Amino acid sequence: METHLKAQMVYAEGVRFAVTDDDGQELGRAFLYVLNNDLHDEPFGFMEDVYVSEEARGQGVGSQLVEKVIETAKQRGCYKLVATSRYEREKVHAFYQKLGFENYGYEFRKELS
């Protein structure tokens, strides 16, 4: 049997969230990417690059960001929201679990540059 590989562009949508102080200094950020695939009619969300500056940690900035990502993913009709974290980031894992995320599997990664 002869096989043929075809590629089709699929477009995603991204939203960048930021928390700033009164002076406009960015204290934290997070990205939500809304993606589609052929397995579900609904899209899924991918949360990426959640960051809170050292001086703002423990003040609710991270919770504010992640809760807004969750809310926006729901508004966009996502059936799930995926977040990844490196093994050694145990505080981040506990933080995500506190916000209702489950440890669901592994992330496999290949560096390309």
Phi, psi and omega in degrees: 000133177270139179247157181225127179261126179240148177239138179227132179292134175234129186258143178245166179240139179234146177230130176256128178250144177216144172249130180238161174270184183298335179271002181086004178288128181286126180261335181193163181209161174201152178241143171239126173248130179256119188235154177238152171214178184277355183280334184223150174288327182273154176282170171237159180254145175236117179266130187220152171056047173283121183218137173232132181298152182309313185290343182259356182293144180082007182248011177092000181295313180299317178298317179300315180296308185294321178297324177291322176298314179300312181301316181292319177300318177297316180298328180276001176082020180291138178274343175205162175232126182252137173226145179242157179202145179289153183308318187284357183268060186299325178294323178294319179300314180297320178299311179298318180295323177299329180269008173101003177281149177249146172285104193252340183176199181253155169254128175254136189223143174229120178289133182249354178217000000 
